[in-house]
Amino acid sequence: METLLLIETKDLNKVRDILLKDEAVSRASLTFKEAKSLNEKEGYYCLVSGSEEQCKRALELVKIKPEEGGETIELAKEVEDKEGEEVVKKIKEEEDKAMEGFGGIFG
């Protein structure tokens, strides 16, 4: 299963730390890419590839609920539909090209 998140630049380090410190999510494959390298959006994408549990947990972690009953803050938004499909396809193409390059070096 895969989940694609769009993160504002100012929240990138915070989101990265939250996801990597979680025991379940950190075992998933996490790919961070600057959005401008994939399309004209600002910020960063994070592709979470793992189990359904890991993807759901990642979505939960990027939502901060204040203790005093305030409004929930989303540090990242899930990207779905056509935009999400196109971005995931581009990320996978880049990863495939990188693997081909490694094959040329080590093969």
DAHU-V34285 format. One record per residue. RES is the residue in three letters. PHI is phi in whole degrees, 0 to 359 (999 if undefined). OMEGA is omega in whole degrees, 0 to 359 (none if undefined). D_FIRST is the distance of its C-alpha to the first C-alpha in Angstrom with 1 decimal. Layout:
RES;PHI;OMEGA;D_FIRST
RES;PHI;OMEGA;D_FIRST
This chain:
MET;999;180;0.0
GLU;226;175;3.8
THR;227;180;7.0
LEU;249;180;10.3
LEU;246;172;13.5
LEU;250;186;17.1
ILE;241;174;19.6
GLU;292;183;23.3
THR;306;183;25.2
LYS;294;182;27.2
ASP;259;186;24.2
LEU;304;184;22.3
ASN;296;179;23.9
LYS;296;180;23.6
VAL;295;179;19.8
ARG;302;180;19.4
ASP;297;181;21.6
ILE;300;183;19.9
LEU;291;183;16.4
LEU;285;180;18.0
LYS;274;179;20.4
ASP;281;184;17.9
GLU;300;183;17.7
ALA;284;186;14.1
VAL;293;182;12.6
SER;296;178;14.9
ARG;275;175;13.5
ALA;281;174;10.1
SER;275;180;10.6
LEU;245;179;12.2
THR;240;178;13.9
PHE;255;180;16.6
LYS;222;174;18.6
GLU;293;185;21.6
ALA;297;182;21.1
LYS;298;179;24.5
SER;284;182;23.6
LEU;248;177;21.0
ASN;200;186;22.8
GLU;266;182;25.7
LYS;280;175;24.0
GLU;267;176;25.1
GLY;105;183;23.1
TYR;224;173;20.0
TYR;257;171;16.3
CYS;232;177;13.7
LEU;262;178;10.4
VAL;258;178;8.2
SER;245;181;5.8
GLY;182;180;5.5
SER;285;178;5.7
GLU;300;179;5.8
GLU;298;181;9.2
GLN;295;180;8.9
CYS;293;178;7.2
LYS;296;180;9.9
ARG;297;178;12.4
ALA;300;178;12.1
LEU;296;178;13.0
GLU;294;185;15.7
LEU;293;183;17.1
VAL;276;175;17.8
LYS;252;182;20.0
ILE;258;179;23.4
LYS;256;179;25.6
PRO;298;182;29.3
GLU;293;186;31.3
GLU;267;174;34.1
GLY;75;177;32.2
GLY;285;182;31.8
GLU;284;179;29.1
THR;294;179;25.5
ILE;255;176;24.8
GLU;260;177;21.5
LEU;280;178;21.2
ALA;210;179;18.2
LYS;244;178;17.0
GLU;287;179;13.7
VAL;253;182;14.0
GLU;231;176;13.0
ASP;60;185;14.9
LYS;295;180;16.7
GLU;301;180;17.0
GLY;298;179;13.4
GLU;298;181;12.9
GLU;295;181;16.0
VAL;293;179;15.2
VAL;300;179;11.9
LYS;299;180;14.1
LYS;294;179;16.9
ILE;298;180;15.1
LYS;294;177;13.9
GLU;297;179;17.5
GLU;296;179;19.0
GLU;296;178;17.2
ASP;297;178;18.4
LYS;297;179;21.8
ALA;295;179;22.0
MET;294;177;21.2
GLU;297;178;23.9
GLY;296;177;26.2
PHE;297;178;25.7
GLY;298;179;26.5
GLY;292;180;29.7
ILE;283;186;30.7
PHE;260;187;30.1
GLY;276;none;30.3
